[in-house]
Amino acid sequence: MSSSRCALTAPKSGARTRGGTAVTPTLAFAGIAVSVTQTLMVPLLAHLPTLLNTSSSNAAWVITVTLLAGAVATPVLGRLGDMVGKRRMLLIALSFLVVGSLICGAESALVPMLIGRALQGFAIGAIPLGISIMRDELPPEKLGSAMGLMSSSLGIGGALGLPASALVAEHFNWHILFFGAAALGALAIALVVVFVPESAVRTPGRFDFPGAIGLSAGLIALLLGISKGGDWGWGTGRTLGCFIGALVILVLWGVMELRTAEPLVDLRTSARLPVLLTNLASILVGFALYANQLVPIQLLQLPKSTGYGLGQSMVVAGLCVAPAGVMMMAVSPFGARLIRKRGPKTALMTGIVVLGLAYVFGLGLLHGPWQLALLCAMVGCGTGLAYAAMPTLIIQAVPTSETAAANGLNTLMRSVGTSSSSAVIGMVLAHMTTQFGAVAVPSLAGFRTTFLICCGACIVAFLVAAAIPGFRPGSILADSSADAENTADTPVLTRQ
């Protein structure tokens, strides 16, 4: 999507009155419904090999494939949203969630489960689409807090879904989790149909199918090597082949995208320093965040007889993790005020510092449920601030007609971070174990090692964020007002 493309726009002042005050809560609910699927099976991690009759490494792909599918879907749905309508693609994304959930609810075999989980992952593209709809539909004074809430929904739903899924998994058939997710998706579809108007902003063109295939192939090869490297051996031909193949595919994909008139991902836009550095920081923040969704829940459920496990039920463990989601919601208004007064760069750096300190403290806060609850709350605060700032940084750096694709790419970067984190942390915990009876369980050193890795990711993320060119505080609001004025007299154009 080159900047020379024209956008077909409608008067924003009219569009902003159609959805009323229901647009923000409806889109936020849709984002939370989608993000619940990312952690839906975390309480079942220890039981997945038995439930699916497969190996531990294969069972881990039930988690990873959802993140991988989301990584591929976000730029695809974002580009299609810019072309044919963001609301339309949002409804399609939510339909993927419903269908995938129903497949998982009806099956117990590995392959159908992977297919259903991949379809659930495609729905993650709903979040950047929601952010772009907000820019098109909301007045400037409501835009900052609304985007922060929508951006944070990726973590809010995951954190709040843990206690609910733990309760269901402990007392009912685990398939009910997926039927519940399907019901949430269906409700989100109904609310979007009723309350969310279709944006008239369009970027006409052709969809880049080769670009979508190349990006998918490169990401699959990369994550396959990361997730299977520990089992295959890091120096074996299969592992090295995955990494070399991923490098070659992604380089060729990049060259192809630069030569394509209407690429899936506009790498020239993505190469703008604010966009490039924000996306790099997004990878690192997403990587650091996901440890909080994998480590505490396992540590809380390990038996006390291990010497470091806390012996809690799945429900109690889920409640201890829930403060992360609560704090993400709580800090969204504060994040919006910080962005207006100090700028999104300051908000991003502040969030990264809080996130990093959470893992530093977490090295010692592993000996009681309340300590892990405090850790999760700090992670929620840091992530909420960081995620609130990212869409503002992106939107300030790209044309209005490219916001869906640009936010889709940013969410892709977060998904790459969480996917990589899932694979890396899974590998660390699978190989740093202690024998507990006849079973090998993750060791305390393994849990602390993951926190140290996340501390390192936060340090690098802070340095990257510090290099992002600053924007004046509140400029996103000024830009949105200017957009409304500039498009007020533009005729409405439709495409059949």
Sequence and secondary structure as in RCSB ss.txt:
>XXXX:A:sequence
MSSSRCALTAPKSGARTRGGTAVTPTLAFAGIAVSVTQTLMVPLLAHLPTLLNTSSSNAAWVITVTLLAGAVATP
VLGRLGDMVGKRRMLLIALSFLVVGSLICGAESALVPMLIGRALQGFAIGAIPLGISIMRDELPPEKLGSAMGLM
SSSLGIGGALGLPASALVAEHFNWHILFFGAAALGALAIALVVVFVPESAVRTPGRFDFPGAIGLSAGLIALLLG
ISKGGDWGWGTGRTLGCFIGALVILVLWGVMELRTAEPLVDLRTSARLPVLLTNLASILVGFALYANQLVPIQLL
QLPKSTGYGLGQSMVVAGLCVAPAGVMMMAVSPFGARLIRKRGPKTALMTGIVVLGLAYVFGLGLLHGPWQLALL
CAMVGCGTGLAYAAMPTLIIQAVPTSETAAANGLNTLMRSVGTSSSSAVIGMVLAHMTTQFGAVAVPSLAGFRTT
FLICCGACIVAFLVAAAIPGFRPGSILADSSADAENTADTPVLTRQ
>XXXX:A:secstr
  TT   B   HHHHHHHSGGGHHHHHHHHHHHHHHHHHTTGGGGGGHHHHHTS HHHHHHHHHHHHHHHHHHHH
HHHHHHHHH HHHHHHHHHHHHHHHHHHHHH  SHHHHHHHHHHHHHGGGHHHHHHHHHHHHS HHHHHHHHHHH
HHHHHHHHHHHHHHHHHHHHHS TTHHHHHHHHHHHHHHHHHHHH      B      HHHHHHHHHHHHHHHHH
HHHHHHH TTSHHHHHHHHHHHHHHHHHHHHHHH SS SS HHHHTSHHHHHHHHHHHHHHHHHHHHHHHHHHHH
HS GGGSS     HHHHHHHHTHHHHHHHHHHHHHHHHHHHH HHHHHHHHHHHHHHHHHHHTT  SSHHHHHHH
HHHHHHHHHHHHHHHHHHHHHHS GGGHHHHHHHHHHHHHHHHHHHHHHHHHHHHHSEEEETTEEEE HHHHHHH
HHHHHHHHHHHHHHHHTS    TTHHHHHHHHHHHHTTT       
